[in-house]
């Protein structure tokens, strides 16, 4: 079953893109190769994603009213707000 992308955002240099889907995850992709670098998990559909100004972190927000702060380089969840 396909899970559509709901939201997407590019890094400041446009080398990465983060997508959020109805499947309950966000993915960080390399634009040049299309490789998925990280899969970031939520319990609800991911409706909002963005990079920090320095691209070191991303924030994701899901339909379960949880926002998560992640390290871009390794996908570690640094903080969760609910």
Sine and cosine of phi, psi and omega as CSV:
sin_phi,cos_phi,sin_psi,cos_psi,sin_omega,cos_omega
0.00,0.00,0.73,-0.69,0.04,-1.00
-0.99,0.16,0.61,-0.79,0.06,-1.00
-0.87,-0.50,0.94,-0.35,-0.11,-0.99
-0.92,0.38,0.50,-0.87,0.13,-0.99
-0.96,0.28,0.76,-0.65,-0.01,-1.00
-0.99,-0.15,-0.55,0.83,-0.09,-1.00
-0.50,-0.86,0.41,-0.91,0.02,-1.00
-0.42,-0.91,0.43,-0.90,0.05,-1.00
-0.47,-0.88,0.57,-0.82,0.05,-1.00
-0.99,-0.10,0.49,-0.87,0.15,-0.99
-0.93,0.38,0.22,-0.97,-0.08,-1.00
-0.88,0.48,-0.51,0.86,0.03,-1.00
-0.99,-0.14,0.09,1.00,0.03,-1.00
0.90,0.44,0.32,0.95,0.03,-1.00
-1.00,0.06,-0.33,0.94,0.01,-1.00
-0.81,-0.59,0.45,-0.89,0.14,-0.99
-0.71,-0.70,0.63,-0.78,0.10,-0.99
-0.92,-0.39,0.70,-0.71,0.02,-1.00
-0.85,-0.52,0.53,-0.85,0.10,-1.00
-0.86,-0.51,0.63,-0.77,-0.10,-1.00
-0.78,-0.63,0.20,-0.98,0.06,-1.00
-0.95,0.30,-0.17,0.98,0.00,-1.00
-0.96,0.26,-0.24,0.97,-0.01,-1.00
1.00,-0.08,0.44,0.90,0.08,-1.00
-0.61,-0.79,0.32,-0.95,0.17,-0.99
-0.87,-0.49,0.52,-0.85,0.01,-1.00
-0.76,-0.66,0.65,-0.76,0.09,-1.00
-0.97,-0.23,0.82,-0.58,-0.10,-1.00
-0.87,-0.48,0.52,-0.85,0.19,-0.98
-1.00,0.08,0.83,-0.55,-0.07,-1.00
-0.90,0.44,-0.69,0.72,-0.08,-1.00
-0.90,0.43,-0.58,0.81,-0.08,-1.00
-0.93,-0.36,-0.33,0.94,-0.07,-1.00
0.98,0.18,0.14,0.99,0.01,-1.00
-0.96,0.29,0.67,-0.74,0.10,-0.99
-1.00,0.09,0.88,-0.48,-0.03,-1.00
-1.00,0.02,-0.63,0.78,-0.06,-1.00
-0.60,-0.80,0.57,-0.82,0.19,-0.98
-0.88,-0.48,0.85,-0.53,-0.10,-1.00
-0.93,-0.37,0.85,-0.53,-0.18,-0.98
-0.99,-0.13,0.63,-0.77,0.13,-0.99
-0.77,-0.64,0.19,-0.98,0.07,-1.00
-1.00,-0.05,-0.28,0.96,0.04,-1.00
-0.83,-0.56,0.12,-0.99,0.00,-1.00
-0.89,0.46,0.61,-0.79,-0.04,-1.00
-1.00,0.00,0.91,-0.43,-0.14,-0.99
-0.96,-0.29,-0.17,0.99,-0.01,-1.00
-0.49,-0.87,0.70,-0.71,0.03,-1.00
-0.62,-0.79,0.53,-0.85,0.10,-0.99
-0.31,-0.95,0.45,-0.90,0.10,-0.99
-1.00,-0.01,0.48,-0.88,0.19,-0.98
-0.94,0.35,0.32,-0.95,-0.02,-1.00
-0.83,0.56,-0.51,0.86,0.01,-1.00
-1.00,-0.09,0.05,1.00,0.02,-1.00
0.91,0.41,0.14,0.99,0.00,-1.00
-0.97,0.24,-0.37,0.93,-0.03,-1.00
-0.68,-0.74,0.34,-0.94,0.14,-0.99
-0.76,-0.65,0.45,-0.89,0.12,-0.99
-0.89,-0.45,0.68,-0.73,0.08,-1.00
-0.81,-0.59,0.56,-0.83,0.03,-1.00
-0.76,-0.65,0.70,-0.72,-0.05,-1.00
-0.85,-0.52,0.19,-0.98,-0.05,-1.00
-0.93,0.37,-0.21,0.98,0.07,-1.00
-1.00,0.08,0.21,0.98,0.06,-1.00
0.91,0.42,0.57,0.82,0.06,-1.00
-0.90,-0.44,0.76,-0.65,0.13,-0.99
-0.94,-0.34,0.66,-0.75,-0.01,-1.00
-0.78,-0.62,0.63,-0.78,0.09,-1.00
-0.96,-0.27,0.81,-0.58,-0.09,-1.00
-0.84,-0.54,0.51,-0.86,0.17,-0.98
-0.99,0.14,0.82,-0.58,-0.06,-1.00
-0.88,0.47,-0.66,0.75,-0.15,-0.99
-0.92,0.40,-0.56,0.83,-0.07,-1.00
-0.75,-0.66,0.02,1.00,0.06,-1.00
0.97,0.25,0.27,0.96,0.03,-1.00
-0.95,0.30,0.75,-0.66,0.09,-1.00
-0.98,0.20,0.89,-0.46,-0.06,-1.00
-1.00,-0.01,-0.50,0.87,-0.04,-1.00
-0.33,-0.94,0.55,-0.83,0.05,-1.00
-0.78,-0.63,0.76,-0.65,0.03,-1.00
-0.89,-0.45,0.77,-0.64,0.02,-1.00
-0.65,-0.76,0.00,0.00,0.00,0.00
